[in-house]
Amino acid sequence: MKKFFALFFILLTTLSFSSFADDLTISDAEPYDQKSIPQWVKDMRRGEIITLGSWPFTTLMVSFTYSMAMFASHNWNGAYFRNPFTSSGEGYSLDEIKGIVITSAAISVGIGVTDLIVNIVKREKAKKKRNAEQLKNITVMPVDSTEDRMFIFEGSKKEYLFGNLESAVF
């Protein structure tokens, strides 16, 4: 009877999802545009990935640190060491699990926020440096109205013009 219900459930889910499928072709899909997504959305997504990615590692480290702290605070008595990898019932209590999960979540959020702040500061610093270099390279040469209006650049155009600017008259 259990096999019948399992088979019925598998067929029901398979057939129901495939009946709602849309026939999309590659030409229907819009290409990815870098400018359509704002930078703050990319930063938040990176922070989310860093936070959720670090959570398993912080949970492991918090549970191990908690176990070692309990072990050390009870004069290294083996009865107080909680093994985070045990599958038997001698693990953590419910209150200890809540504390470990909340602590590891807070540490993971801290890691994500720290990464977000570091990346924003690095981007702003690079932006200021780029702007300073571009402003340093601007040279304005006055033109006499009596002389022939011929511009002589002593270097390449790129030393005087930047960004999307292709030509300029000063």
N, CA, C and O of each residue as an XYZ file, in Angstrom:
680
protein
N       0.825     -1.186      0.000
C       0.000      0.000      0.000
C       0.875      1.258      0.000
O       0.560      2.237     -0.677
N       1.994      1.229      0.775
C       2.889      2.385      0.819
C       3.545      2.622     -0.534
O       3.753      3.764     -0.942
N       3.871      1.523     -1.230
C       4.484      1.660     -2.548
C       3.501      2.283     -3.527
O       3.892      3.084     -4.376
N       2.237      1.924     -3.416
C       1.213      2.491     -4.294
C       1.099      4.003     -4.082
O       1.063      4.766     -5.048
N       1.042      4.433     -2.820
C       0.936      5.869     -2.547
C       2.193      6.617     -2.979
O       2.111      7.746     -3.463
N       3.351      5.994     -2.804
C       4.592      6.633     -3.224
C       4.629      6.786     -4.740
O       5.001      7.843     -5.250
N       4.247      5.741     -5.456
C       4.211      5.807     -6.915
C       3.166      6.812     -7.387
O       3.413      7.575     -8.321
N       2.001      6.813     -6.745
C       0.947      7.761     -7.095
C       1.413      9.207     -6.872
O       1.160     10.074     -7.708
N       2.082      9.465     -5.763
C       2.585     10.800     -5.463
C       3.648     11.242     -6.475
O       3.649     12.390     -6.919
N       4.544     10.332     -6.831
C       5.595     10.665     -7.804
C       4.982     10.972     -9.165
O       5.370     11.945     -9.811
N       4.036     10.161     -9.606
C       3.383     10.412    -10.892
C       2.581     11.708    -10.867
O       2.590     12.467    -11.837
N       1.900     11.959     -9.775
C       1.100     13.176     -9.662
C       1.974     14.425     -9.733
O       1.642     15.373    -10.445
N       3.071     14.431     -9.011
C       3.943     15.613     -9.029
C       4.642     15.771    -10.370
O       4.801     16.892    -10.853
N       5.057     14.676    -10.973
C       5.743     14.756    -12.259
C       4.812     15.261    -13.349
O       5.177     16.138    -14.132
N       3.621     14.710    -13.395
C       2.690     15.103    -14.454
C       2.132     16.504    -14.218
O       1.912     17.243    -15.177
N       1.906     16.873    -12.996
C       1.323     18.184    -12.756
C       2.321     19.305    -13.059
O       1.930     20.341    -13.597
N       3.588     19.119    -12.727
C       4.570     20.157    -13.004
C       4.861     20.262    -14.495
O       5.070     21.363    -15.004
N       4.879     19.157    -15.188
C       5.175     19.211    -16.616
C       4.014     19.793    -17.423
O       4.227     20.297    -18.526
N       2.807     19.731    -16.899
C       1.682     20.297    -17.646
C       1.682     21.819    -17.600
O       1.087     22.458    -18.468
N       2.341     22.416    -16.602
C       2.408     23.873    -16.503
C       3.677     24.442    -17.127
O       3.884     25.656    -17.110
N       4.512     23.594    -17.665
C       5.763     24.065    -18.241
C       5.482     24.898    -19.482
O       4.579     24.592    -20.261
N       6.255     25.936    -19.651
C       6.105     26.825    -20.786
C       7.192     26.502    -21.801
O       8.329     26.200    -21.439
N       6.827     26.569    -23.062
C       7.797     26.293    -24.112
C       8.602     27.556    -24.393
O       8.220     28.378    -25.226
N       9.706     27.698    -23.696
C      10.585     28.837    -23.905
C      11.715     28.431    -24.835
O      12.243     27.322    -24.757
N      12.060     29.327    -25.689
C      13.212     29.106    -26.538
C      14.315     30.067    -26.095
O      14.085     30.972    -25.293
N      15.475     29.859    -26.617
C      16.595     30.716    -26.247
C      16.355     32.141    -26.722
O      16.806     33.089    -26.079
N      15.661     32.307    -27.824
C      15.420     33.657    -28.341
C      14.445     34.439    -27.459
O      14.419     35.668    -27.527
N      13.641     33.758    -26.632
C      12.708     34.444    -25.737
C      13.409     35.051    -24.535
O      12.905     36.006    -23.945
N      14.545     34.521    -24.169
C      15.247     34.987    -22.983
C      15.949     36.315    -23.274
O      16.519     36.511    -24.347
N      15.893     37.219    -22.297
C      16.575     38.499    -22.446
C      18.016     38.356    -21.986
O      18.283     37.684    -20.991
N      18.945     38.978    -22.694
C      20.342     38.875    -22.265
C      20.577     39.623    -20.959
O      19.864     40.571    -20.629
N      21.559     39.191    -20.250
C      21.915     39.795    -18.972
C      22.566     41.144    -19.225
O      23.491     41.258    -20.030
N      22.080     42.155    -18.536
C      22.611     43.500    -18.692
C      23.222     43.942    -17.372
O      22.538     43.978    -16.349
N      24.506     44.276    -17.391
C      25.210     44.668    -16.168
C      24.641     45.951    -15.569
O      24.619     46.101    -14.347
N      24.182     46.875    -16.407
C      23.712     48.163    -15.912
C      22.289     48.112    -15.378
O      21.844     49.058    -14.727
N      21.570     47.034    -15.637
C      20.187     46.956    -15.178
C      20.082     46.627    -13.685
O      19.042     46.868    -13.071
N      21.133     46.089    -13.109
C      21.124     45.734    -11.690
C      21.947     46.773    -10.927
O      23.135     46.938    -11.204
N      21.333     47.478     -9.968
C      22.093     48.476     -9.215
C      23.181     47.834     -8.350
O      23.102     46.660     -7.987
N      24.180     48.626     -8.038
C      25.319     48.120     -7.261
C      24.915     47.691     -5.864
O      25.468     46.724     -5.339
N      23.956     48.387     -5.242
C      23.565     48.026     -3.878
C      22.910     46.653     -3.847
O      23.016     45.946     -2.845
N      22.227     46.257     -4.936
C      21.620     44.923     -4.988
C      22.716     43.864     -5.074
O      22.630     42.816     -4.434
N      23.745     44.148     -5.871
C      24.871     43.209     -5.971
C      25.585     43.084     -4.617
O      25.985     41.992     -4.213
N      25.737     44.224     -3.925
C      26.386     44.196     -2.611
C      25.568     43.400     -1.607
O      26.123     42.616     -0.837
N      24.256     43.593     -1.607
C      23.398     42.858     -0.673
C      23.407     41.362     -0.980
O      23.397     40.540     -0.064
N      23.426     41.010     -2.255
C      23.473     39.597     -2.633
C      24.792     38.959     -2.196
O      24.814     37.827     -1.713
N      25.888     39.694     -2.370
C      27.178     39.175     -1.919
C      27.182     38.994     -0.408
O      27.672     37.984      0.097
N      26.635     39.975      0.319
C      26.554     39.865      1.768
C      25.714     38.675      2.204
O      26.053     37.982      3.163
N      24.614     38.444      1.490
C      23.762     37.291      1.806
C      24.506     35.983      1.581
O      24.425     35.067      2.399
N      25.222     35.899      0.484
C      25.968     34.671      0.178
C      27.062     34.431      1.210
O      27.260     33.301      1.659
N      27.776     35.496      1.588
C      28.835     35.360      2.589
C      28.233     34.940      3.933
O      28.780     34.076      4.617
N      27.103     35.554      4.308
C      26.472     35.238      5.592
C      26.002     33.792      5.635
O      26.320     33.062      6.574
N      25.248     33.377      4.626
C      24.725     32.004      4.631
C      25.825     30.976      4.401
O      25.731     29.851      4.894
N      26.856     31.342      3.666
C      27.965     30.422      3.436
C      28.826     30.210      4.667
O      29.401     29.137      4.851
N      28.917     31.225      5.507
C      29.750     31.090      6.700
C      29.004     30.442      7.865
O      29.630     30.017      8.836
N      27.680     30.361      7.781
C      26.899     29.854      8.901
C      27.277     28.424      9.329
O      27.429     28.189     10.528
N      27.436     27.462      8.410
C      27.815     26.118      8.878
C      29.163     26.090      9.608
O      29.336     25.372     10.593
N      30.104     26.880      9.109
C      31.425     26.891      9.734
C      31.388     27.570     11.096
O      32.042     27.119     12.036
N      30.629     28.650     11.202
C      30.538     29.315     12.499
C      29.772     28.459     13.492
O      30.093     28.458     14.680
N      28.767     27.731     13.027
C      28.035     26.834     13.929
C      28.963     25.745     14.467
O      28.928     25.417     15.653
N      29.780     25.199     13.596
C      30.735     24.175     14.031
C      31.726     24.751     15.041
O      32.001     24.139     16.073
N      32.254     25.928     14.734
C      33.243     26.527     15.637
C      32.618     26.958     16.966
O      33.248     26.817     18.014
N      31.389     27.481     16.938
C      30.729     27.880     18.194
C      30.424     26.653     19.043
O      30.626     26.679     20.257
N      29.942     25.580     18.424
C      29.629     24.373     19.209
C      30.902     23.755     19.779
O      30.906     23.284     20.916
N      31.978     23.754     18.999
C      33.238     23.220     19.510
C      33.792     24.103     20.628
O      34.288     23.590     21.631
N      33.713     25.411     20.465
C      34.193     26.334     21.497
C      33.364     26.198     22.770
O      33.907     26.223     23.875
N      32.048     26.054     22.617
C      31.183     25.870     23.783
C      31.532     24.571     24.501
O      31.593     24.535     25.730
N      31.761     23.503     23.736
C      32.117     22.219     24.342
C      33.436     22.312     25.100
O      33.564     21.788     26.207
N      34.406     22.977     24.500
C      35.707     23.117     25.165
C      35.600     24.009     26.404
O      36.272     23.761     27.405
N      34.760     25.044     26.340
C      34.588     25.920     27.508
C      33.924     25.161     28.656
O      34.331     25.308     29.809
N      32.916     24.358     28.357
C      32.260     23.562     29.396
C      33.231     22.533     29.971
O      33.262     22.299     31.179
N      34.007     21.933     29.102
C      34.997     20.937     29.515
C      36.044     21.572     30.422
O      36.414     20.988     31.440
N      36.523     22.755     30.066
C      37.555     23.431     30.855
C      37.007     23.981     32.164
O      37.702     23.971     33.180
N      35.756     24.465     32.149
C      35.198     25.061     33.371
C      34.864     24.015     34.435
O      34.683     24.367     35.600
N      34.780     22.746     34.060
C      34.501     21.680     35.029
C      35.758     20.836     35.282
O      35.683     19.618     35.445
N      36.895     21.503     35.311
C      38.176     20.862     35.640
C      38.504     19.673     34.736
O      39.014     18.652     35.196
N      38.211     19.817     33.477
C      38.531     18.820     32.456
C      37.898     17.462     32.735
O      38.489     16.420     32.450
N      36.698     17.484     33.292
C      35.947     16.258     33.553
C      35.310     15.810     32.237
O      34.589     16.582     31.605
N      35.568     14.588     31.827
C      35.087     14.067     30.555
C      33.570     14.002     30.442
O      33.045     13.946     29.330
N      32.857     14.008     31.557
C      31.393     13.945     31.517
C      30.791     15.240     30.982
O      29.644     15.246     30.536
N      31.541     16.328     31.021
C      31.025     17.623     30.590
C      31.429     17.996     29.161
O      31.101     19.083     28.687
N      32.137     17.102     28.479
C      32.500     17.384     27.095
C      31.377     16.931     26.178
O      31.022     15.753     26.160
N      30.820     17.861     25.420
C      29.750     17.545     24.469
C      30.375     17.418     23.087
O      30.984     18.362     22.583
N      30.226     16.278     22.494
C      30.778     16.039     21.174
C      29.791     16.560     20.126
O      28.658     16.082     20.080
N      30.177     17.515     19.289
C      29.248     18.039     18.291
C      28.933     17.042     17.176
O      27.973     17.244     16.431
N      29.721     15.970     17.044
C      29.497     15.006     15.975
C      28.794     13.732     16.438
O      28.667     12.787     15.660
N      28.340     13.689     17.677
C      27.729     12.470     18.195
C      26.322     12.287     17.637
O      25.603     13.257     17.399
N      25.944     11.039     17.433
C      24.584     10.752     16.962
C      23.732     10.162     18.087
O      22.540      9.918     17.900
N      24.333      9.935     19.239
C      23.566      9.402     20.369
C      22.867     10.534     21.108
O      23.017     11.697     20.734
N      22.127     10.222     22.122
C      21.351     11.206     22.854
C      22.133     11.997     23.886
O      21.528     12.758     24.641
N      23.432     11.855     23.953
C      24.223     12.551     24.961
C      24.741     13.894     24.456
O      25.739     14.395     24.975
N      24.103     14.476     23.477
C      24.549     15.742     22.911
C      24.098     16.934     23.733
O      24.067     16.882     24.962
N      23.755     17.989     23.053
C      23.383     19.247     23.689
C      21.915     19.247     24.092
O      21.096     18.538     23.507
N      21.596     20.055     25.102
C      20.197     20.230     25.478
C      19.564     21.240     24.520
O      20.262     21.862     23.718
N      18.247     21.401     24.604
C      17.532     22.301     23.700
C      17.966     23.751     23.912
O      18.122     24.500     22.947
N      18.158     24.144     25.153
C      18.617     25.512     25.427
C      20.031     25.741     24.893
O      20.335     26.817     24.378
N      20.884     24.740     25.013
C      22.239     24.876     24.474
C      22.216     24.987     22.958
O      22.977     25.763     22.380
N      21.354     24.220     22.313
C      21.236     24.277     20.848
C      20.750     25.651     20.410
O      21.274     26.221     19.453
N      19.742     26.189     21.113
C      19.250     27.533     20.774
C      20.357     28.572     20.912
O      20.521     29.432     20.047
N      21.107     28.490     21.991
C      22.205     29.431     22.201
C      23.276     29.321     21.130
O      23.798     30.333     20.663
N      23.606     28.101     20.742
C      24.626     27.890     19.709
C      24.143     28.431     18.370
O      24.899     29.099     17.665
N      22.895     28.152     18.014
C      22.365     28.611     16.724
C      22.271     30.136     16.687
O      22.633     30.753     15.686
N      21.791     30.743     17.765
C      21.682     32.212     17.794
C      23.058     32.857     17.752
O      23.254     33.850     17.050
N      24.004     32.314     18.486
C      25.361     32.863     18.490
C      26.020     32.725     17.126
O      26.653     33.662     16.640
N      25.872     31.560     16.509
C      26.489     31.373     15.195
C      25.805     32.230     14.130
O      26.464     32.699     13.202
N      24.489     32.440     14.253
C      23.800     33.327     13.307
C      24.290     34.764     13.461
O      24.494     35.462     12.467
N      24.477     35.204     14.693
C      24.970     36.565     14.929
C      26.386     36.735     14.393
O      26.702     37.768     13.804
N      27.232     35.750     14.587
C      28.603     35.829     14.071
C      28.596     35.823     12.550
O      29.355     36.568     11.929
N      27.756     35.000     11.940
C      27.673     34.951     10.481
C      27.183     36.270      9.906
O      27.708     36.733      8.893
N      26.189     36.882     10.533
C      25.720     38.196     10.084
C      26.832     39.223     10.246
O      26.999     40.089      9.386
N      27.580     39.145     11.312
C      28.716     40.041     11.504
C      29.765     39.879     10.419
O      30.330     40.866      9.948
N      30.029     38.645     10.018
C      30.985     38.398      8.935
C      30.460     38.985      7.621
O      31.214     39.612      6.877
N      29.174     38.784      7.337
C      28.592     39.331      6.106
C      28.604     40.849      6.085
O      28.928     41.444      5.057
N      28.256     41.492      7.199
C      28.246     42.952      7.274
C      29.671     43.502      7.175
O      29.898     44.529      6.535
N      30.620     42.827      7.801
C      32.022     43.252      7.709
C      32.507     43.187      6.266
O      33.171     44.110      5.793
N      32.183     42.107      5.565
C      32.558     41.992      4.159
C      31.909     43.092      3.322
O      32.548     43.659      2.435
N      30.658     43.390      3.599
C      29.949     44.451      2.884
C      30.631     45.800      3.096
O      30.847     46.541      2.137
N      30.969     46.120      4.330
C      31.611     47.399      4.641
C      32.998     47.479      3.997
O      33.362     48.512      3.437
N      33.765     46.401      4.075
C      35.105     46.396      3.490
C      35.033     46.613      1.985
O      35.826     47.379      1.438
N      34.098     45.956      1.306
C      33.979     46.114     -0.141
C      33.521     47.510     -0.527
O      33.993     48.055     -1.525
N      32.618     48.098      0.235
C      32.162     49.458     -0.065
C      33.316     50.445      0.125
O      33.503     51.339     -0.700
N      34.085     50.294      1.197
C      35.215     51.198      1.444
C      36.276     51.037      0.355
O      36.814     52.035     -0.126
N      36.586     49.802     -0.040
C      37.567     49.574     -1.098
C      37.106     50.180     -2.419
O      37.911     50.778     -3.133
N      35.816     50.034     -2.759
C      35.291     50.584     -4.005
C      35.348     52.110     -4.002
O      35.718     52.722     -5.004
N      34.982     52.721     -2.877
C      35.024     54.186     -2.792
C      36.463     54.701     -2.846
O      36.723     55.741     -3.452
N      37.385     53.994     -2.228
C      38.793     54.397     -2.256
C      39.337     54.310     -3.681
O      40.045     55.212     -4.130
N      39.012     53.234     -4.393
C      39.453     53.090     -5.785
C      38.818     54.159     -6.671
O      39.457     54.668     -7.592
N      37.567     54.496     -6.391
C      36.877     55.531     -7.161
C      37.540     56.895     -6.957
O      37.734     57.639     -7.918
N      37.889     57.225     -5.707
C      38.571     58.491     -5.421
C      39.939     58.531     -6.093
O      40.336     59.561     -6.637
N      40.653     57.420     -6.058
C      41.971     57.365     -6.682
C      41.854     57.541     -8.191
O      42.648     58.263     -8.795
N      40.866     56.885     -8.805
C      40.649     56.995    -10.244
C      40.290     58.428    -10.629
O      40.789     58.949    -11.626
N      39.419     59.069     -9.832
C      39.038     60.450    -10.111
C      40.219     61.393     -9.951
O      40.370     62.327    -10.739
N      41.054     61.170     -8.951
C      42.230     62.013     -8.738
C      43.211     61.882     -9.897
O      43.798     62.872    -10.332
N      43.389     60.663    -10.397
C      44.293     60.452    -11.532
C      43.752     61.107    -12.787
O      44.516     61.671    -13.570
N      42.436     61.040    -12.988
C      41.848     61.650    -14.169
C      41.932     63.168    -14.098
O      42.198     63.813    -15.112
N      41.713     63.748    -12.937
C      41.794     65.196    -12.804
C      43.234     65.690    -12.921
O      43.467     66.807    -13.382
N      44.194     64.874    -12.510
C      45.598     65.244    -12.584
C      46.061     65.352    -14.036
O      46.967     66.132    -14.329
N      45.467     64.595    -14.940
C      45.914     64.539    -16.327
C      45.238     65.553    -17.245
O      45.524     65.562    -18.442
N      44.368     66.393    -16.740
C      43.687     67.362    -17.582
C      44.595     68.571    -17.799
O      45.119     69.147    -16.845
N      44.772     68.942    -19.046
C      45.553     70.119    -19.395
C      44.717     70.978    -20.323
O      44.208     70.489    -21.332
N      44.571     72.250    -19.994
C      43.813     73.177    -20.819
C      44.807     74.082    -21.528
O      45.644     74.729    -20.897
N      44.700     74.116    -22.861
C      45.601     74.949    -23.658
C      44.782     76.053    -24.305
O      43.868     75.756    -25.076
N      45.080     77.336    -24.016
C      44.321     78.431    -24.621
C      44.657     78.566    -26.108
O      45.760     78.231    -26.543
N      43.696     79.057    -26.869
C      43.859     79.221    -28.304
C      43.735     80.708    -28.625
O      42.764     81.357    -28.235
N      44.726     81.240    -29.339
C      44.656     82.629    -29.799
C      43.762     82.697    -31.025
O      43.832     81.836    -31.902
N      42.932     83.711    -31.083
C      42.049     83.837    -32.243
C      42.808     84.281    -33.481
O      42.324     84.098    -34.598
N      44.001     84.867    -33.304
C      44.780     85.324    -34.456
C      45.554     84.181    -35.088
O      45.829     84.206    -36.287
N      45.898     83.201    -34.311
C      46.660     82.074    -34.842
C      45.728     81.071    -35.515
O      44.512     81.092    -35.329
N      46.324     80.225    -36.275
C      45.578     79.138    -36.885
C      45.102     78.211    -35.774
O      45.884     77.875    -34.885
N      43.877     77.802    -35.800
C      43.310     76.978    -34.719
C      43.723     75.514    -34.885
O      42.917     74.645    -35.219
N      44.946     75.295    -34.651
C      45.471     73.939    -34.760
C      45.920     73.504    -33.370
O      46.701     74.194    -32.715
N      45.433     72.384    -32.939
C      45.771     71.889    -31.613
C      46.951     70.939    -31.727
O      46.964     70.032    -32.559
N      47.916     71.161    -30.897
C      49.084     70.290    -30.871
C      49.115     69.626    -29.503
O      49.245     70.290    -28.474
N      48.996     68.346    -29.511
C      49.059     67.589    -28.274
C      50.456     67.005    -28.162
O      50.955     66.386    -29.102
N      51.077     67.198    -27.031
C      52.431     66.696    -26.833
C      52.439     65.224    -26.444
O      53.502     64.606    -26.386
N      51.314     64.679    -26.188
C      51.228     63.267    -25.825
C      50.063     62.652    -26.568
O      49.585     63.187    -27.568
N      49.629     61.553    -26.074
C      48.478     60.930    -26.700
C      47.205     61.600    -26.207
O      47.214     62.298    -25.193
N      46.118     61.387    -26.923
C      44.828     61.956    -26.539
C      44.403     61.491    -25.147
O      43.742     62.220    -24.407
N      44.783     60.301    -24.817
C      44.328     59.729    -23.555
C      44.863     60.483    -22.346
O      44.298     60.384    -21.257
N      45.959     61.243    -22.525
C      46.469     62.018    -21.411
C      45.577     63.212    -21.114
O      45.526     63.687    -19.979
N      44.874     63.698    -22.130
C      44.090     64.901    -21.964
C      42.596     64.628    -21.862
O      41.862     65.403    -21.248
N      42.153     63.553    -22.446
C      40.728     63.249    -22.499
C      40.478     61.916    -21.806
O      41.286     60.994    -21.916
N      39.369     61.814    -21.097
C      39.058     60.594    -20.378
C      37.562     60.339    -20.439
O      36.785     61.189    -20.874
N      37.177     59.157    -19.996
C      35.763     58.773    -19.992
C      35.280     58.502    -21.401
O      35.997     57.905    -22.203
N      34.071     58.937    -21.706
C      33.505     58.736    -23.038
C      33.766     59.912    -23.956
O      33.212     59.963    -25.054
N      34.586     60.850    -23.545
C      34.890     62.037    -24.304
C      35.875     61.687    -25.399
O      36.948     61.153    -25.120
N      35.522     61.985    -26.651
C      36.409     61.646    -27.772
C      37.177     62.849    -28.269
O      38.316     62.707    -28.715
N      36.580     64.047    -28.205
C      37.301     65.240    -28.632
C      36.741     66.418    -27.857
O      35.603     66.381    -27.390
N      37.539     67.457    -27.724
C      37.103     68.624    -26.989
C      37.828     69.852    -27.499
O      38.964     69.761    -27.964
N      37.175     71.000    -27.414
C      37.790     72.268    -27.761
C      37.727     73.124    -26.508
O      36.660     73.296    -25.918
N      38.871     73.660    -26.102
C      38.926     74.486    -24.898
C      39.134     75.924    -25.284
O      39.209     76.792    -24.415
